[in-house]
Amino acid sequence: MLLDSLLAGTMLFSSFALRTPNVQPNPDDYEVSIGLTNNNFHINRQWERELGTKYIDDLMWIKVDNVLYFKPEYMNKESKSVKYLKLDSRKNIKGVSIGATTRSVDTNLRVYETFASIGYVNKKTYLEKIDVEFTFDGYAPPKSDFEYENKFKFSWKLTDSIRLYNVGEFSKLKGIEFYKAKIGVEYTL
């Protein structure tokens, strides 16, 4: 019974991508992703090979959204050389959040800085089968340019438990710009 309440609304997701490398002669590039997610937590691991080099990317966060929103997050994106531990503390009003972010500035996760942050979330359901979600997070670190994470997700309900999804992300974090788009399958537990 306790496990049921913890997993309520939790989705198991996975995706796979295979692509020709940009530089020949290299083996085909790939990305395998698996994770668990719901409104209060997200755990994702990706195994990737790019131009013959293998990477492991991890993203984990937990969100507590009462009067204030607290979201500790760990990212280690080896494929883009971005690693941090951060805590977002924000006030959320009608989808817009304003507050502060404390984030590590070194790869050993021992030195931190705090700066202003802002966010926006918009999620809608169409025809009872299509969910569209857009999120934006912006950060103003004191020693670098404005940083951001733009994400979108479209998902189509195939059955009560299975959804097909398309996600995309355009980000600039710790001075590194990157984007990704992928298609996958979600299974609601």
HELIX and SHEET records of a PDB file:
HELIX    1   1 LEU A    2  LEU A    7  1                                   6    
HELIX    2   2 GLU A   78  LYS A   80  5                                   3    
SHEET    1   A13 VAL A  64  ASP A  65  0                                        
SHEET    2   A13 TYR A  69  LYS A  77 -1                                        
SHEET    3   A13 THR A  53  ILE A  62 -1                                        
SHEET    4   A13 PHE A  41  GLU A  50 -1                                        
SHEET    5   A13 ASP A  29  THR A  37 -1                                        
SHEET    6   A13 MET A  11  ARG A  19 -1                                        
SHEET    7   A13 ILE A 176  THR A 188 -1                                        
SHEET    8   A13 ILE A 162  LEU A 173 -1                                        
SHEET    9   A13 GLU A 147  LYS A 157 -1                                        
SHEET   10   A13 ILE A 130  ALA A 140 -1                                        
SHEET   11   A13 TYR A 112  TYR A 126 -1                                        
SHEET   12   A13 VAL A  96  SER A 104 -1                                        
SHEET   13   A13 VAL A  82  ILE A  93 -1                                        
END                                                                             
